[in-house]
Amino acid sequence: MKVCIIGAGSIGGFIGARLAAAGRCQVSAVARGATLAALRDHGWRLRQGEQLIQSPVQAASESPGDLGVQDLVVIAVKGPALTAVAAGIAPLLGPGTRVLPAMNGVPWWFCQGVPGFGDQPLASVDPGGAIAAAVVLERVIGCVVHVATSTPEPGLVLHKMGQGLIIGEARGGQSAEVQGVADLLTHAGFEVKHSADVRHDIWYKLWGNLTMNPVSAITGATIDRLLADPLVRSFCSAAMAEAAAVGERIGCAIPQRPEDRHAITSQLGAFKTSMLQDVEAGRPIELDGIVTVVHEIARRVGVATPNIDALLGLTRLFGRVHGLYPEAAA
């Protein structure tokens, strides 16, 4: 089986290194710059505790055209890079190729076929529908990642916690193809759930990240400090209640209360969210796939979200002032 990882950062590098070490597939990578050089020089590298797992990379290139048609393509880039990835992905795709986006937030395909949306793209994450045109819904395997990793240097992944991956057909239900991918990932050491409703799993994770990510980015605070402040905690709960109301309208009801989720999140302790890590590293923030898209969906299904709107406005302005989010089009 041929597997290509697009974006060999902390998540893509983690998945690639695990698959390569397991030895059941040929694992190549689309990467750039120092990460590409590191892959070519050292192969896949993953540090788990005191153990360094190192495996050769089948091939690595900036150009998908150098790698040929794949059986599985794992997209593990940040949201702002996805449009460019979609524009160049065609050489990797054959008639039976499946695409698994291992990314944060709501994906481009999330509302395709949902009553009230039809095949209209979500403008916040797929302006003009270019991504949906390049990667049709039938190819997509939805994915939720429950791991914490980092890259202390290009091409080296440090695993901190978690082994969980939830995958499923984007259209819902289960299939033998997705089960095959689940088996491959399980053999590589992941704890894999083959979900019959991966949209719900995506929305549930978003429900928790929707507030923690942007509030931490604005304030610079770790999770424990956000939840310890009663006013901040109350604001986050109010925004989560709005997101739950939106979920009800799109078939992704949330059975928990915000306080239930806070209790789970608090177990992370002094944890830095991915958006806070991006701010500290001077990288663009993934605001659109986590907050802007919820604002858009809410408008389209007629749910008022004043707290989410305020959160979006504040984080967007913060990002623009610090050069981490695009300025409004003229």
N, C-alpha and C positions, 0 to 999 in steps of 0.2 A: 504494500500500500504506500502511495506517495502522499506525503503531508507537507504543506508549505505554511510557514509562520510568517505573516506580514506584520512586522513590528516586533523586534526581538528585545523589547525592554523588560520590565520587571515581570509582567504577566506572560507575554509572549515567550520570553526567555525561559520562564519557569516551565511552561507547557512544552516547549521545544526540547529543553534539557531532559525532562522526565521521559518524553516519548523516545528520544534518541537513546537514552540509557536502557530503556526497556527492550529495544531491539526488534520490535515487531513491524516497524515501518521505516521508510527512508524519509528523513526530515531535512528539508531545505528551508532557506530563509530569504525574505526580502528585507534588506536593512540598508542603512546609510552611514556614512562618516566613520566615527570611531567605533561604533558598534559593529559595523560591517568588517572593519579591519580586525577587531578582536575575534570575531567568529572565524575569520579565515586563518588567523594565527593560532588560536587556542581551541576552536570548536565550541560546543555548548559547555557552559560552566555554571554549576549550581552549588552553592554552599548551604548545607543543612547542619547546624550546630558546628561541630569540628570537622565534619566530613565534606570534602570537595568532590562532587560528581562531575566528571568531564567525559564528553563523547564527541567524536568527529561530526562535523556538519556535512550533510550530503553535498550541498552546494549553497552558496550565498552570493547574492548579487543585488545591486540597486534596481535592476531591470527584471520584472516578471518574465519578460520574453526569453531570458537566459535559462529559465528553469523548466519550462514546458508544462503540459497539462498535468494536473494533480487530481487525486481522489478526494482530498479534503484540504480546504484552505481555512486557516485560523487567522482571523483579523484581530490584532491586539494593539491597535494604535489609539492615540487620544482622539476624541471626537472631532476636533478641528481639522485633523488630517484625513478624515474619512473620504471626503469628496475627491481628493487627489488619488487616494488608493483605488476608489471605484473607477476612476478614469483609466487606470492602467492595469486593471485586474484581468482583462479578457484573455491574455495568453495562458493563464493558469486554468481556465475553465473549459472542460470538455462536457459532453452530453450528460455524464453522470456525476460531475463534481458537486460536492456539497460545500457550503460556506458556513462557518461557525464564527460569528462575531463575539469575541471575549472582551467586552467593553463595558464601561460604566453607563448607567442611565437607560433611557428609553431609546430603542433602536429605530431606524428609519421605517421598518416594515410594521411597526407595532399596531397601527390602526388600519392597515390594509384589510378590507373586507368587513370591518366593524360597522354595524348599522350607523348611518349618519356620516360615515367617512368614505365608504366605497374604496376606490383605488387612489384617492387624492393623497398626495404626499404630505407629510408633516413638514411645513416650511421651516420650522425652527431647526430641524436636524437633517433635512433633505431638500434644500431650496431648489425648486424647479424639477424635482423628481429624478435627478441624475443618478443617484445611488440606486434607487429602485429599478431604474432602467438597466443598470449594469449588472445588478445582482437580483434576479427575479425571486419572488417569494418562495417558489417551489424549491429553490436551491437551499434556502436558509434553514439552519438548525439554531434555534434560540438558545441562549446560554446565560447563566447567572454564575458569577465567580465569587466564591467565599474563601479567599485566601488573602494573606498579607505578605507582600514581598517588596524588595527594594533593589536598586542597582547601585552599589557603592562605587562601581567603576563600569565603563562601557563593556558589555558582554559578560559581566559577572552578576548573577542573581543571588540575592540573600533571601532565603525563605524564613519568615518570622513565625507565622502561624497559619493554620487552616489547610485543608486538603479538598474542600468541597467544590464540586461543579454540578450545576443543574442544567440538563440539556433536554430539548424536545423539539418536535416539529413546530415550525412557526405557525402553521395553520391549525395546530392542535392535534390531539390524538397521539398515538405511538406508532412506530414503524420499525421494521427489521433493519433498515439502513441506520437509523439513529441508535438502535440497540447495538449495532456493530461498532459505531463510534464510542458508545458508552463502554463497551467491553474493552476497546483499545485503551481508553483513558483509565479504566479501572486497573488494567494490567500494568499501567505506568505509575500506579500508586495513588491515584485520585479517588476520593469518595464521591461516586457519581450517582445522581438520581436521574432516572429517565422519566421526565414529567409528561403527563398528558395535557397539561395546561401551563406551558412555560410563560405565557403572557402574564398570568397571575403571579408567578414566581418573580418575574421581572418587576412588576408593579409593587410587590411586597418589599423587595429590597430597596427600590426607589423611595418608598414611603419612609424608610428610615434615613436614607442618604439625603433626601430632599432638603432637610434643614441642617443637619450636622455638617455637611460639606461646606455650603456657602457661609454659614454663620462662623465656622472656624476660620474660613479664609479671610473674612472681614476683620475678625477680632484677633486672630493669631493664637486663639486658645485651643487647648487640647480638649478631648471629649469630656473628661472628668470635670473640668472647670465650667464647660457649657451647661452641663446637667446640674451642677451644684448651685448655679445662680437661679433663684426662683423666677425672676422676670424673664430671663432668656428661656428657661425651661417651659414656661407658660406660653411664650410666643411660639416656640417650636411645636408645642402640642396643638395650638390653634391652627397653624399651617398644615399640620398632619391631618387634622380633622377635615380640612378643606380637600386635601388630596384623597382622603378616603371617600368623600362624597363624589369626587370625580370618578374614582374607581368603580363605585356603584353603577354609574351611568355607562361604563364601557365593559362591564362584565368581569371586573377585577375587585370584588368586594374584599375588604380587609376585616377579618374577624376580631382583631385585637383593638385595645384602646391605646392611645399614645403612651400612657404611663406604663403599659405592659412592655412596649418596645423600648422605652427609656431604661427599664430595669435590665433588659438584655444588653443594650448598648453600654450601660455603665460598667459592665463586666470587662470591657476593653481597657478601662483605667485611663492613664495619661496617654491616649492614643492620638496621633496626628492623622487627620483624614487625608485622602489623596489630593483634595483641592488645596488644603493648607500646604502640603508638601510641594505642590506645583507653584504656589505663590512664593514660598521660600526659595525655590530654585529658579524663579523668574520665568517659568513656563506658562503658556496660555492656559487659562482655566477652562474646564469642561462644563461651563454653565448651561449651555443650550440643551444638552441631553439630560440634564438633571433638573433644571428649574424652568427654563424658557419653554420647553416642550409641555410641561404640566400646565403652564399658563395658557398655551395655545389650545391644548385639548379641552381645558375648562371653558374657554370662550366658545369652542365649537359645540360643546354639549350643554351650554347654558348654566354653568355652575359659577356662582360668585366666589372669588378667591382673594379677598383684600389682603390677607396676611402673606400669601404666596406672591402677590403682585408687589407688595412692599419689599419682600425679600429679594425678588428679581431686580427691582429698580436699584436697591442699595448695592447689591453684589455687582451688577452690571456697571454701575458708576465707579465702584471701587476698581474693577478690572480695567476700565478705560483710563482712569487717572494713573494707574500703575503700568499701563502698556501691556496688559495681560488679556484684554478682550477688545475686539475690533470697535472702532468708532462707528457711530451711526452713518449710514450711507447718505450722501448729500441729496 
